[in-house]
Amino acid sequence: MPRLIIRSSDIHAAGCFALENIPKRTRILEYTGERITKAEGDIRYEGRPFTYLFGLGDGEVVIDGHGMAMFVNHSCDPNCETDEEAGRVYIAAIRDIAAGEELTYDYCLYDGDDEAPCSCGSKSCRGSMYSPEELKKMARAAARKKKQAEPAAKGNGAGRKVRTKSK
Ligand SMILES: [Zn+2]
């Protein structure tokens, strides 16, 4: 495993940084943590502004992140991606990464109740950590809601967000 360090990040709070050059396609670290059901994740994180849940496969089982990979921040123009293999999730370099660079991957959030504004600062920033597909879905739902002039149905405040790899 390449040497990494957790330190403060311009993107968000703390981030995970490379201490040495990492060649493209290197598996850098594993997204470790307890495997729980999506329902259990909902209960654990109810009322919290964010989670470290990572959806596996069809999203019925999630990893409750515990370890260095939790600190890898989102970017809309990332240098890593997540790789799922036999129920384990790895963060792998999609380009050469230089010593000192912060590791990032695209969270492609789905199934959340709150907004998840992005501050990655990349030129291609889409302004949200939700996946492009999820943003389209939300826009359609919002348009429907407006049309029906329903009273604003406020979520239960769980603010759960699940990370999944993009399709
Ligand atoms: Zn962004």
Backbone and ligand atoms as CSV (ligand in chain L), in Angstrom:
chain,resi,resn,atom,element,x,y,z
A,1,MET,N,N,0.847,-1.198,0.000
A,1,MET,CA,C,0.000,0.000,0.000
A,1,MET,C,C,0.881,1.246,0.000
A,2,PRO,N,N,0.572,2.192,-0.883
A,2,PRO,CA,C,1.360,3.435,-0.906
A,2,PRO,C,C,1.203,4.175,0.421
A,3,ARG,N,N,2.202,4.934,0.787
A,3,ARG,CA,C,2.127,5.687,2.034
A,3,ARG,C,C,1.164,6.858,1.864
A,4,LEU,N,N,0.286,7.008,2.848
A,4,LEU,CA,C,-0.751,8.043,2.795
A,4,LEU,C,C,-0.766,8.791,4.114
A,5,ILE,N,N,-1.361,9.985,4.098
A,5,ILE,CA,C,-1.513,10.726,5.341
A,5,ILE,C,C,-2.873,11.417,5.345
A,6,ILE,N,N,-3.484,11.480,6.521
A,6,ILE,CA,C,-4.726,12.237,6.689
A,6,ILE,C,C,-4.345,13.618,7.207
A,7,ARG,N,N,-4.722,14.639,6.480
A,7,ARG,CA,C,-4.493,15.993,6.992
A,7,ARG,C,C,-5.595,16.914,6.486
A,8,SER,N,N,-5.583,18.173,6.932
A,8,SER,CA,C,-6.683,19.062,6.578
A,8,SER,C,C,-6.698,19.299,5.069
A,9,SER,N,N,-7.910,19.442,4.554
A,9,SER,CA,C,-8.119,19.507,3.118
A,9,SER,C,C,-8.875,20.769,2.743
A,10,ASP,N,N,-8.586,21.324,1.563
A,10,ASP,CA,C,-9.335,22.479,1.074
A,10,ASP,C,C,-10.731,22.070,0.616
A,11,ILE,N,N,-10.911,20.795,0.290
A,11,ILE,CA,C,-12.213,20.346,-0.206
A,11,ILE,C,C,-13.200,20.261,0.948
A,12,HIS,N,N,-12.817,19.526,1.987
A,12,HIS,CA,C,-13.730,19.358,3.119
A,12,HIS,C,C,-12.948,18.822,4.312
A,13,ALA,N,N,-12.980,19.523,5.387
A,13,ALA,CA,C,-12.392,19.071,6.661
A,13,ALA,C,C,-11.047,18.373,6.465
A,14,ALA,N,N,-11.047,17.063,6.611
A,14,ALA,CA,C,-9.810,16.302,6.469
A,14,ALA,C,C,-9.859,15.481,5.191
A,15,GLY,N,N,-8.683,15.247,4.643
A,15,GLY,CA,C,-8.602,14.454,3.425
A,15,GLY,C,C,-7.458,13.466,3.498
A,16,CYS,N,N,-7.376,12.622,2.495
A,16,CYS,CA,C,-6.344,11.592,2.438
A,16,CYS,C,C,-5.373,11.953,1.310
A,17,PHE,N,N,-4.094,12.086,1.660
A,17,PHE,CA,C,-3.099,12.570,0.710
A,17,PHE,C,C,-2.014,11.520,0.451
A,18,ALA,N,N,-1.521,11.507,-0.786
A,18,ALA,CA,C,-0.426,10.599,-1.142
A,18,ALA,C,C,0.883,11.167,-0.620
A,19,LEU,N,N,1.692,10.296,-0.038
A,19,LEU,CA,C,3.025,10.720,0.419
A,19,LEU,C,C,4.097,10.306,-0.580
A,20,GLU,N,N,3.682,9.562,-1.605
A,20,GLU,CA,C,4.633,9.152,-2.651
A,20,GLU,C,C,3.873,9.104,-3.971
A,21,ASN,N,N,4.603,9.058,-5.067
A,21,ASN,CA,C,3.961,8.973,-6.372
A,21,ASN,C,C,3.237,7.628,-6.492
A,22,ILE,N,N,2.036,7.671,-7.052
A,22,ILE,CA,C,1.237,6.450,-7.205
A,22,ILE,C,C,0.899,6.295,-8.690
A,23,PRO,N,N,1.345,5.212,-9.299
A,23,PRO,CA,C,1.037,5.035,-10.716
A,23,PRO,C,C,-0.439,4.707,-10.954
A,24,LYS,N,N,-0.922,5.113,-12.121
A,24,LYS,CA,C,-2.273,4.805,-12.570
A,24,LYS,C,C,-2.566,3.315,-12.368
A,25,ARG,N,N,-3.807,3.016,-11.999
A,25,ARG,CA,C,-4.322,1.648,-11.803
A,25,ARG,C,C,-3.853,0.962,-10.522
A,26,THR,N,N,-3.103,1.665,-9.675
A,26,THR,CA,C,-2.721,1.071,-8.388
A,26,THR,C,C,-3.937,0.991,-7.471
A,27,ARG,N,N,-4.118,-0.162,-6.837
A,27,ARG,CA,C,-5.114,-0.247,-5.765
A,27,ARG,C,C,-4.496,0.386,-4.532
A,28,ILE,N,N,-5.084,1.463,-4.048
A,28,ILE,CA,C,-4.434,2.257,-3.005
A,28,ILE,C,C,-4.862,1.827,-1.616
A,29,LEU,N,N,-6.140,1.680,-1.401
A,29,LEU,CA,C,-6.613,1.238,-0.090
A,29,LEU,C,C,-8.002,0.658,-0.199
A,30,GLU,N,N,-8.389,-0.070,0.824
A,30,GLU,CA,C,-9.703,-0.701,0.829
A,30,GLU,C,C,-10.672,0.122,1.660
A,31,TYR,N,N,-11.924,0.182,1.191
A,31,TYR,CA,C,-12.990,0.818,1.976
A,31,TYR,C,C,-13.481,-0.212,2.985
A,32,THR,N,N,-12.870,-0.182,4.153
A,32,THR,CA,C,-13.169,-1.201,5.159
A,32,THR,C,C,-14.280,-0.738,6.087
A,33,GLY,N,N,-14.906,-1.688,6.744
A,33,GLY,CA,C,-15.946,-1.371,7.715
A,33,GLY,C,C,-16.944,-2.501,7.816
A,34,GLU,N,N,-17.799,-2.366,8.812
A,34,GLU,CA,C,-18.797,-3.390,9.067
A,34,GLU,C,C,-19.823,-3.453,7.933
A,35,ARG,N,N,-20.244,-4.662,7.577
A,35,ARG,CA,C,-21.306,-4.846,6.582
A,35,ARG,C,C,-22.647,-4.889,7.303
A,36,ILE,N,N,-23.525,-3.982,6.923
A,36,ILE,CA,C,-24.855,-3.950,7.547
A,36,ILE,C,C,-25.897,-3.790,6.449
A,37,THR,N,N,-27.164,-3.995,6.800
A,37,THR,CA,C,-28.214,-3.788,5.803
A,37,THR,C,C,-28.473,-2.293,5.661
A,38,LYS,N,N,-29.091,-1.944,4.544
A,38,LYS,CA,C,-29.441,-0.560,4.285
A,38,LYS,C,C,-30.350,-0.047,5.397
A,39,ALA,N,N,-31.284,-0.902,5.841
A,39,ALA,CA,C,-32.228,-0.519,6.899
A,39,ALA,C,C,-31.479,-0.211,8.201
A,40,GLU,N,N,-30.498,-1.027,8.532
A,40,GLU,CA,C,-29.699,-0.794,9.737
A,40,GLU,C,C,-28.924,0.527,9.607
A,41,GLY,N,N,-28.417,0.795,8.401
A,41,GLY,CA,C,-27.715,2.060,8.152
A,41,GLY,C,C,-28.623,3.255,8.388
A,42,ASP,N,N,-29.887,3.121,7.945
A,42,ASP,CA,C,-30.868,4.196,8.139
A,42,ASP,C,C,-31.025,4.504,9.622
A,43,ILE,N,N,-31.110,3.455,10.421
A,43,ILE,CA,C,-31.317,3.616,11.863
A,43,ILE,C,C,-30.081,4.255,12.504
A,44,ARG,N,N,-28.910,3.728,12.151
A,44,ARG,CA,C,-27.666,4.229,12.758
A,44,ARG,C,C,-27.429,5.708,12.523
A,45,TYR,N,N,-27.792,6.155,11.322
A,45,TYR,CA,C,-27.424,7.523,10.951
A,45,TYR,C,C,-28.600,8.483,10.979
A,46,GLU,N,N,-29.715,8.061,11.554
A,46,GLU,CA,C,-30.872,8.939,11.596
A,46,GLU,C,C,-30.522,10.233,12.321
A,47,GLY,N,N,-30.850,11.364,11.697
A,47,GLY,CA,C,-30.628,12.664,12.312
A,47,GLY,C,C,-29.207,13.184,12.184
A,48,ARG,N,N,-28.344,12.421,11.519
A,48,ARG,CA,C,-26.971,12.917,11.352
A,48,ARG,C,C,-26.831,13.555,9.976
A,49,PRO,N,N,-25.982,14.565,9.862
A,49,PRO,CA,C,-25.896,15.286,8.590
A,49,PRO,C,C,-25.180,14.503,7.486
A,50,PHE,N,N,-24.436,13.498,7.829
A,50,PHE,CA,C,-23.759,12.731,6.776
A,50,PHE,C,C,-23.466,11.332,7.287
A,51,THR,N,N,-23.115,10.473,6.396
A,51,THR,CA,C,-22.783,9.102,6.780
A,51,THR,C,C,-21.502,8.689,6.078
A,52,TYR,N,N,-21.007,7.549,6.498
A,52,TYR,CA,C,-19.889,6.944,5.779
A,52,TYR,C,C,-20.314,5.604,5.193
A,53,LEU,N,N,-21.579,5.559,4.789
A,53,LEU,CA,C,-22.090,4.312,4.225
A,53,LEU,C,C,-21.714,4.206,2.752
A,54,PHE,N,N,-21.362,3.017,2.365
A,54,PHE,CA,C,-20.995,2.780,0.965
A,54,PHE,C,C,-21.832,1.607,0.470
A,55,GLY,N,N,-22.688,1.847,-0.507
A,55,GLY,CA,C,-23.586,0.804,-1.005
A,55,GLY,C,C,-22.856,-0.225,-1.848
A,56,LEU,N,N,-23.113,-1.497,-1.526
A,56,LEU,CA,C,-22.511,-2.588,-2.299
A,56,LEU,C,C,-23.539,-3.119,-3.283
A,57,GLY,N,N,-23.077,-3.540,-4.421
A,57,GLY,CA,C,-23.944,-4.218,-5.391
A,57,GLY,C,C,-25.228,-3.458,-5.635
A,58,ASP,N,N,-26.371,-4.087,-5.299
A,58,ASP,CA,C,-27.652,-3.429,-5.538
A,58,ASP,C,C,-28.034,-2.469,-4.416
A,59,GLY,N,N,-27.152,-2.279,-3.448
A,59,GLY,CA,C,-27.375,-1.275,-2.408
A,59,GLY,C,C,-28.111,-1.791,-1.181
A,60,GLU,N,N,-28.467,-3.072,-1.153
A,60,GLU,CA,C,-29.165,-3.617,0.018
A,60,GLU,C,C,-28.210,-3.827,1.192
A,61,VAL,N,N,-26.954,-4.076,0.865
A,61,VAL,CA,C,-25.921,-4.191,1.900
A,61,VAL,C,C,-25.016,-2.974,1.768
A,62,VAL,N,N,-24.676,-2.364,2.899
A,62,VAL,CA,C,-23.807,-1.195,2.883
A,62,VAL,C,C,-22.620,-1.426,3.825
A,63,ILE,N,N,-21.521,-0.772,3.498
A,63,ILE,CA,C,-20.359,-0.801,4.391
A,63,ILE,C,C,-20.429,0.450,5.262
A,64,ASP,N,N,-20.373,0.252,6.579
A,64,ASP,CA,C,-20.316,1.388,7.491
A,64,ASP,C,C,-18.831,1.707,7.675
A,65,GLY,N,N,-18.367,2.653,6.907
A,65,GLY,CA,C,-16.933,2.904,6.768
A,65,GLY,C,C,-16.204,3.143,8.073
A,66,HIS,N,N,-15.052,2.511,8.192
A,66,HIS,CA,C,-14.216,2.676,9.366
A,66,HIS,C,C,-12.782,2.480,8.902
A,67,GLY,N,N,-12.006,3.538,8.872
A,67,GLY,CA,C,-10.640,3.408,8.382
A,67,GLY,C,C,-10.268,4.591,7.517
A,68,MET,N,N,-9.085,4.525,6.960
A,68,MET,CA,C,-8.536,5.654,6.208
A,68,MET,C,C,-9.389,6.056,5.005
A,69,ALA,N,N,-10.026,5.083,4.356
A,69,ALA,CA,C,-10.780,5.382,3.136
A,69,ALA,C,C,-11.948,6.325,3.397
A,70,MET,N,N,-12.415,6.350,4.666
A,70,MET,CA,C,-13.488,7.274,5.023
A,70,MET,C,C,-13.113,8.725,4.747
A,71,PHE,N,N,-11.828,8.994,4.768
A,71,PHE,CA,C,-11.365,10.384,4.643
A,71,PHE,C,C,-11.140,10.824,3.198
A,72,VAL,N,N,-11.286,9.899,2.271
A,72,VAL,CA,C,-11.094,10.278,0.863
A,72,VAL,C,C,-12.296,11.117,0.441
A,73,ASN,N,N,-12.034,12.347,0.012
A,73,ASN,CA,C,-13.101,13.279,-0.323
A,73,ASN,C,C,-13.618,13.067,-1.736
A,74,HIS,N,N,-14.804,13.651,-1.959
A,74,HIS,CA,C,-15.410,13.617,-3.297
A,74,HIS,C,C,-14.782,14.675,-4.196
A,75,SER,N,N,-14.645,14.349,-5.478
A,75,SER,CA,C,-14.369,15.368,-6.485
A,75,SER,C,C,-15.132,15.000,-7.747
A,76,CYS,N,N,-15.588,16.030,-8.480
A,76,CYS,CA,C,-16.248,15.791,-9.765
A,76,CYS,C,C,-15.206,15.501,-10.841
A,77,ASP,N,N,-13.939,15.736,-10.538
A,77,ASP,CA,C,-12.845,15.441,-11.467
A,77,ASP,C,C,-11.783,14.672,-10.673
A,78,PRO,N,N,-12.123,13.429,-10.310
A,78,PRO,CA,C,-11.313,12.694,-9.333
A,78,PRO,C,C,-10.048,12.076,-9.929
A,79,ASN,N,N,-9.142,11.665,-9.040
A,79,ASN,CA,C,-7.961,10.931,-9.504
A,79,ASN,C,C,-8.053,9.437,-9.153
A,80,CYS,N,N,-9.154,9.060,-8.495
A,80,CYS,CA,C,-9.372,7.653,-8.134
A,80,CYS,C,C,-10.795,7.251,-8.475
A,81,GLU,N,N,-11.011,5.935,-8.452
A,81,GLU,CA,C,-12.357,5.398,-8.570
A,81,GLU,C,C,-12.483,4.251,-7.590
A,82,THR,N,N,-13.724,3.816,-7.362
A,82,THR,CA,C,-13.904,2.663,-6.485
A,82,THR,C,C,-14.161,1.440,-7.339
A,83,ASP,N,N,-13.663,0.348,-6.839
A,83,ASP,CA,C,-13.642,-0.917,-7.546
A,83,ASP,C,C,-14.250,-1.954,-6.617
A,84,GLU,N,N,-15.366,-2.546,-7.008
A,84,GLU,CA,C,-15.967,-3.567,-6.133
A,84,GLU,C,C,-15.604,-4.951,-6.650
A,85,GLU,N,N,-15.084,-5.776,-5.761
A,85,GLU,CA,C,-14.713,-7.130,-6.168
A,85,GLU,C,C,-15.011,-8.082,-5.025
A,86,ALA,N,N,-15.863,-9.041,-5.299
A,86,ALA,CA,C,-16.229,-10.061,-4.313
A,86,ALA,C,C,-16.620,-9.441,-2.976
A,87,GLY,N,N,-17.461,-8.409,-3.028
A,87,GLY,CA,C,-17.979,-7.819,-1.799
A,87,GLY,C,C,-17.008,-6.907,-1.076
A,88,ARG,N,N,-15.856,-6.666,-1.692
A,88,ARG,CA,C,-14.913,-5.715,-1.092
A,88,ARG,C,C,-14.742,-4.531,-2.033
A,89,VAL,N,N,-14.477,-3.367,-1.446
A,89,VAL,CA,C,-14.384,-2.145,-2.233
A,89,VAL,C,C,-12.986,-1.559,-2.091
A,90,TYR,N,N,-12.372,-1.281,-3.226
A,90,TYR,CA,C,-11.024,-0.723,-3.229
A,90,TYR,C,C,-11.046,0.648,-3.886
A,91,ILE,N,N,-10.154,1.502,-3.456
A,91,ILE,CA,C,-9.983,2.798,-4.098
A,91,ILE,C,C,-8.713,2.697,-4.937
A,92,ALA,N,N,-8.869,2.917,-6.251
A,92,ALA,CA,C,-7.764,2.698,-7.184
A,92,ALA,C,C,-7.490,3.965,-7.986
A,93,ALA,N,N,-6.235,4.183,-8.329
A,93,ALA,CA,C,-5.843,5.385,-9.085
A,93,ALA,C,C,-6.306,5.263,-10.533
A,94,ILE,N,N,-6.965,6.286,-11.057
A,94,ILE,CA,C,-7.348,6.280,-12.474
A,94,ILE,C,C,-6.380,7.126,-13.305
A,95,ARG,N,N,-5.409,7.724,-12.639
A,95,ARG,CA,C,-4.316,8.386,-13.352
A,95,ARG,C,C,-3.108,8.397,-12.423
A,96,ASP,N,N,-1.968,8.778,-12.949
A,96,ASP,CA,C,-0.795,8.895,-12.097
A,96,ASP,C,C,-1.049,10.000,-11.073
A,97,ILE,N,N,-0.726,9.696,-9.838
A,97,ILE,CA,C,-0.931,10.668,-8.760
A,97,ILE,C,C,0.438,11.037,-8.195
A,98,ALA,N,N,0.667,12.318,-8.032
A,98,ALA,CA,C,1.970,12.773,-7.540
A,98,ALA,C,C,1.950,12.855,-6.021
A,99,ALA,N,N,3.116,12.662,-5.422
A,99,ALA,CA,C,3.254,12.830,-3.974
A,99,ALA,C,C,2.694,14.195,-3.589
A,100,GLY,N,N,1.899,14.242,-2.528
A,100,GLY,CA,C,1.335,15.504,-2.058
A,100,GLY,C,C,-0.077,15.757,-2.530
A,101,GLU,N,N,-0.514,15.037,-3.567
A,101,GLU,CA,C,-1.877,15.235,-4.072
A,101,GLU,C,C,-2.898,14.607,-3.132
A,102,GLU,N,N,-4.062,15.231,-3.076
A,102,GLU,CA,C,-5.155,14.634,-2.312
A,102,GLU,C,C,-5.863,13.586,-3.163
A,103,LEU,N,N,-6.163,12.444,-2.550
A,103,LEU,CA,C,-6.925,11.403,-3.242
A,103,LEU,C,C,-8.400,11.778,-3.241
A,104,THR,N,N,-9.056,11.573,-4.375
A,104,THR,CA,C,-10.490,11.858,-4.473
A,104,THR,C,C,-11.147,10.815,-5.372
A,105,TYR,N,N,-12.424,10.575,-5.132
A,105,TYR,CA,C,-13.217,9.817,-6.103
A,105,TYR,C,C,-14.604,10.430,-6.162
A,106,ASP,N,N,-15.356,10.062,-7.179
A,106,ASP,CA,C,-16.688,10.621,-7.366
A,106,ASP,C,C,-17.667,9.815,-6.519
A,107,TYR,N,N,-18.257,10.448,-5.491
A,107,TYR,CA,C,-19.130,9.716,-4.571
A,107,TYR,C,C,-20.387,9.188,-5.264
A,108,CYS,N,N,-20.846,9.928,-6.286
A,108,CYS,CA,C,-22.076,9.499,-6.964
A,108,CYS,C,C,-23.159,9.119,-5.958
A,109,LEU,N,N,-23.469,10.042,-5.063
A,109,LEU,CA,C,-24.456,9.761,-4.015
A,109,LEU,C,C,-25.824,9.486,-4.620
A,110,TYR,N,N,-26.597,8.697,-3.887
A,110,TYR,CA,C,-27.984,8.448,-4.272
A,110,TYR,C,C,-28.792,8.295,-3.004
A,111,ASP,N,N,-30.112,8.406,-3.157
A,111,ASP,CA,C,-30.990,8.023,-2.072
A,111,ASP,C,C,-30.775,8.865,-0.808
A,112,GLY,N,N,-30.520,10.151,-0.953
A,112,GLY,CA,C,-30.331,10.988,0.232
A,112,GLY,C,C,-31.521,11.901,0.427
A,113,ASP,N,N,-31.632,12.482,1.619
A,113,ASP,CA,C,-32.741,13.387,1.899
A,113,ASP,C,C,-32.310,14.847,1.830
A,114,ASP,N,N,-31.022,15.080,1.945
A,114,ASP,CA,C,-30.533,16.453,1.992
A,114,ASP,C,C,-29.770,16.800,0.729
A,115,GLU,N,N,-29.552,18.091,0.565
A,115,GLU,CA,C,-28.678,18.508,-0.520
A,115,GLU,C,C,-27.252,18.153,-0.134
A,116,ALA,N,N,-26.432,17.923,-1.138
A,116,ALA,CA,C,-25.035,17.588,-0.873
A,116,ALA,C,C,-24.171,18.436,-1.792
A,117,PRO,N,N,-24.091,19.752,-1.453
A,117,PRO,CA,C,-23.345,20.653,-2.334
A,117,PRO,C,C,-21.879,20.251,-2.436
A,118,CYS,N,N,-21.315,20.424,-3.625
A,118,CYS,CA,C,-19.917,20.055,-3.846
A,118,CYS,C,C,-19.053,21.307,-3.866
A,119,SER,N,N,-17.891,21.198,-3.250
A,119,SER,CA,C,-16.956,22.318,-3.285
A,119,SER,C,C,-15.596,21.820,-3.742
A,120,CYS,N,N,-15.610,20.898,-4.709
A,120,CYS,CA,C,-14.341,20.298,-5.139
A,120,CYS,C,C,-13.469,21.298,-5.898
A,121,GLY,N,N,-14.104,22.332,-6.482
A,121,GLY,CA,C,-13.330,23.362,-7.157
A,121,GLY,C,C,-12.819,22.981,-8.539
A,122,SER,N,N,-13.215,21.824,-9.052
A,122,SER,CA,C,-12.748,21.454,-10.395
A,122,SER,C,C,-13.571,22.183,-11.458
A,123,LYS,N,N,-12.996,22.309,-12.639
A,123,LYS,CA,C,-13.670,23.033,-13.721
A,123,LYS,C,C,-14.981,22.345,-14.098
A,124,SER,N,N,-14.998,21.025,-13.973
A,124,SER,CA,C,-16.182,20.267,-14.371
A,124,SER,C,C,-17.118,20.000,-13.189
A,125,CYS,N,N,-17.001,20.803,-12.126
A,125,CYS,CA,C,-17.828,20.572,-10.931
A,125,CYS,C,C,-19.307,20.682,-11.284
A,126,ARG,N,N,-20.090,19.678,-10.873
A,126,ARG,CA,C,-21.532,19.719,-11.148
A,126,ARG,C,C,-22.305,20.303,-9.970
A,127,GLY,N,N,-21.580,20.766,-8.925
A,127,GLY,CA,C,-22.217,21.495,-7.833
A,127,GLY,C,C,-22.880,20.620,-6.790
A,128,SER,N,N,-22.800,19.306,-6.982
A,128,SER,CA,C,-23.441,18.387,-6.049
A,128,SER,C,C,-22.668,17.073,-6.038
A,129,MET,N,N,-22.716,16.388,-4.894
A,129,MET,CA,C,-22.049,15.093,-4.812
A,129,MET,C,C,-22.966,13.955,-5.239
A,130,TYR,N,N,-24.225,14.281,-5.546
A,130,TYR,CA,C,-25.112,13.240,-6.081
A,130,TYR,C,C,-24.669,12.867,-7.494
A,131,SER,N,N,-24.990,11.662,-7.879
A,131,SER,CA,C,-24.638,11.207,-9.229
A,131,SER,C,C,-25.456,11.997,-10.250
A,132,PRO,N,N,-24.957,12.149,-11.467
A,132,PRO,CA,C,-25.717,12.868,-12.500
A,132,PRO,C,C,-27.110,12.263,-12.693
A,133,GLU,N,N,-27.224,10.931,-12.624
A,133,GLU,CA,C,-28.526,10.262,-12.797
A,133,GLU,C,C,-29.476,10.652,-11.663
A,134,GLU,N,N,-28.923,10.673,-10.438
A,134,GLU,CA,C,-29.738,11.007,-9.276
A,134,GLU,C,C,-30.217,12.462,-9.366
A,135,LEU,N,N,-29.353,13.357,-9.848
A,135,LEU,CA,C,-29.728,14.769,-9.976
A,135,LEU,C,C,-30.880,14.929,-10.964
A,136,LYS,N,N,-30.834,14.158,-12.049
A,136,LYS,CA,C,-31.920,14.205,-13.040
A,136,LYS,C,C,-33.218,13.737,-12.408
A,137,LYS,N,N,-33.114,12.642,-11.655
A,137,LYS,CA,C,-34.289,12.077,-10.988
A,137,LYS,C,C,-34.887,13.107,-10.026
A,138,MET,N,N,-34.008,13.781,-9.268
A,138,MET,CA,C,-34.473,14.761,-8.281
A,138,MET,C,C,-35.136,15.949,-8.975
A,139,ALA,N,N,-34.572,16.362,-10.106
A,139,ALA,CA,C,-35.135,17.492,-10.852
A,139,ALA,C,C,-36.532,17.134,-11.358
A,140,ARG,N,N,-36.667,15.877,-11.821
A,140,ARG,CA,C,-37.983,15.430,-12.300
A,140,ARG,C,C,-38.989,15.404,-11.146
A,141,ALA,N,N,-38.552,14.909,-10.002
A,141,ALA,CA,C,-39.435,14.819,-8.834
A,141,ALA,C,C,-39.851,16.210,-8.378
A,142,ALA,N,N,-38.903,17.155,-8.414
A,142,ALA,CA,C,-39.183,18.528,-7.984
A,142,ALA,C,C,-40.195,19.174,-8.918
A,143,ALA,N,N,-40.055,18.914,-10.213
A,143,ALA,CA,C,-40.968,19.482,-11.201
A,143,ALA,C,C,-42.378,18.929,-10.985
A,144,ARG,N,N,-42.439,17.628,-10.682
A,144,ARG,CA,C,-43.730,16.982,-10.425
A,144,ARG,C,C,-44.400,17.603,-9.204
A,145,LYS,N,N,-43.617,17.797,-8.185
A,145,LYS,CA,C,-44.116,18.340,-6.921
A,145,LYS,C,C,-44.703,19.741,-7.142
A,146,LYS,N,N,-43.970,20.543,-7.903
A,146,LYS,CA,C,-44.373,21.916,-8.192
A,146,LYS,C,C,-45.721,21.920,-8.908
A,147,LYS,N,N,-45.826,21.034,-9.891
A,147,LYS,CA,C,-47.022,20.926,-10.704
A,147,LYS,C,C,-48.233,20.610,-9.841
A,148,GLN,N,N,-48.049,19.708,-8.906
A,148,GLN,CA,C,-49.161,19.283,-8.059
A,148,GLN,C,C,-49.411,20.285,-6.930
A,149,ALA,N,N,-48.501,21.281,-6.808
A,149,ALA,CA,C,-48.621,22.310,-5.756
A,149,ALA,C,C,-48.884,21.708,-4.384
A,150,GLU,N,N,-48.148,20.667,-4.103
A,150,GLU,CA,C,-48.288,20.032,-2.793
A,150,GLU,C,C,-47.616,20.908,-1.745
A,151,PRO,N,N,-48.068,20.823,-0.510
A,151,PRO,CA,C,-47.288,21.478,0.544
A,151,PRO,C,C,-45.922,20.803,0.614
A,152,ALA,N,N,-44.889,21.592,0.835
A,152,ALA,CA,C,-43.534,21.051,0.813
A,152,ALA,C,C,-43.413,19.886,1.789
A,153,ALA,N,N,-43.242,18.705,1.251
A,153,ALA,CA,C,-43.083,17.527,2.101
A,153,ALA,C,C,-41.639,17.487,2.570
A,154,LYS,N,N,-41.480,17.783,3.823
A,154,LYS,CA,C,-40.114,17.810,4.364
A,154,LYS,C,C,-39.728,16.412,4.814
A,155,GLY,N,N,-38.504,16.037,4.531
A,155,GLY,CA,C,-38.027,14.712,4.931
A,155,GLY,C,C,-37.966,14.593,6.445
A,156,ASN,N,N,-37.647,13.445,6.919
A,156,ASN,CA,C,-37.585,13.228,8.361
A,156,ASN,C,C,-36.265,13.696,8.959
A,157,GLY,N,N,-35.446,14.331,8.115
A,157,GLY,CA,C,-34.210,14.901,8.626
A,157,GLY,C,C,-33.098,13.898,8.823
A,158,ALA,N,N,-33.300,12.702,8.319
A,158,ALA,CA,C,-32.280,11.673,8.516
A,158,ALA,C,C,-31.000,12.054,7.782
A,159,GLY,N,N,-31.153,12.688,6.623
A,159,GLY,CA,C,-29.977,13.140,5.887
A,159,GLY,C,C,-29.049,12.023,5.494
A,160,ARG,N,N,-29.615,10.881,5.282
A,160,ARG,CA,C,-28.756,9.749,4.942
A,160,ARG,C,C,-28.284,9.849,3.494
A,161,LYS,N,N,-27.037,9.580,3.326
A,161,LYS,CA,C,-26.512,9.522,1.987
A,161,LYS,C,C,-25.682,8.256,1.882
A,162,VAL,N,N,-25.798,7.647,0.750
A,162,VAL,CA,C,-25.054,6.410,0.539
A,162,VAL,C,C,-24.159,6.613,-0.661
A,163,ARG,N,N,-22.951,6.156,-0.502
A,163,ARG,CA,C,-22.039,6.271,-1.619
A,163,ARG,C,C,-22.110,5.001,-2.449
A,164,THR,N,N,-22.087,5.179,-3.723
A,164,THR,CA,C,-21.995,3.993,-4.573
A,164,THR,C,C,-21.108,4.321,-5.734
A,165,LYS,N,N,-20.586,3.317,-6.340
A,165,LYS,CA,C,-19.765,3.601,-7.519
A,165,LYS,C,C,-20.669,3.889,-8.689
A,166,SER,N,N,-20.199,4.678,-9.623
A,166,SER,CA,C,-20.996,5.014,-10.785
A,166,SER,C,C,-21.097,3.802,-11.680
A,167,LYS,N,N,-22.180,3.768,-12.423
A,167,LYS,CA,C,-22.402,2.626,-13.307
A,167,LYS,C,C,-21.555,2.772,-14.558
L,1,ZN,ZN,ZN,-17.584,19.174,-7.670
